[in-house]
Amino acid sequence: MKKMIIHGGQRLTGEVTIGGAKNSTVALIPAAILADTPVRFDMVPDILDVHNLMLILKSMNVHSTFEDGVLTIDPTEIVEAPLPSKAIKSLRASYYFMGSLLGRFQRATLSFPGGDNIGPRPIDQHIKAFKALGASVTEHDGTVKITTGPEGLHGTRIFLDMVSVGATINAILAAVKAVGTTVIENAAKEPEIIDIATFLNNMGAHVRGAGTDVIRIEGVPTLRAMNTHTIIPDRIEAGTYLSMAAAMGDGIVVKNVIPEHLESFTAKLIEMGVPLEISEDSIYVPRVTELTPIQVKTMPFPGFATDLQQPLTPLLFRAAGSSVIIDTIYPKRIKHIAELRKMGANIRSEDGMIVVDPSDDLIGGHVQAGEIRAGASLVIAGLMATGDTEIDQADNILRGYDRIVAKLTALNANVEIVEDSLVENGRD
């Protein structure tokens, strides 16, 4: 495991360019195996999840190369093979191989996916969709096996009992080559789903209604990539840097953003008193001296994203009063609280709410990034703190944030990544 060391207290300035959306990328890579031609993606974030997905592709004889933000994938010689359980268990988004393998081979077998431990995230809605399409699903000793009968997958009507991004995307991946028409009702509306649909449609798929709660899919027999697909900007990375800029910036431009994807977040910053200057594809954050406390409630898109409640938290320490966060998506997403308290933060969880009180004197400490967004919260807190902060399990941060050390360094931060053993040796 790697460790991130932050030498805190330095004001930040400059500009940062946001990379491609992680939550799109981790679905687009599995989706690529549905193609009957090589596929090329641009604006791919350089994160650990991408490299783990490439290992999974390699196990199926799918060749891929990744350089300068361009990822090429050639699935034309794909073979069915056991998928590497270590890579599968390292990221939850590997479950998208269920839908794509089902669409490609009419069957799929893989270990139960892992990823961040932020509370229950069952895949029952995914399984419901696969069964509706004509598949049978069995689970034994942590392995999920999905098969179809001689007639294969067929179009159907799927009503999701709860709004689920993962289940919506998996249903699309399984249905895109199924015979007939599939209608997904109560579908998630996130921008990443539109990105997936755009990629598939550019290859000849017929996916309509992405971005609304009803998606219609006319199955097609073949998908052929003709052009490079450019991945949309990462709204969660953008929100993280916006929060950081408001907390410690002396004027920062966040570039390569789609402001419409960030409206629920930027509205809260403006409510706090951050005078954002929002342009067509960038947002300028001036130095902020006074902030008002707010209440935040996470909701499915277009509501406030659950992935942004933790990156926002350190900024709330600057407010002149108590702020409250209610996470309706993942109420157990509180791994950052105990770690922030180690740094002197006044934050607590009570009655299903996170209460954030003013904390002007954060002190660097030794903390752990239990998952991606908790890690982002600790990075911002470390930049705000006096002294040095050591963040263990920094691999979790690197899973979700594109070239984070280089980007922070360009903003005048003093940050480094080291192997955990080197730090321990230095203490001996």
Summary of the structure (lengths in Angstrom):
residues: 428
radius of gyration: 21.6
end to end distance: 18.5
largest distance: 66.5
contacts: 1574
relative contact order: 0.16
helix: 36%
strand: 26%
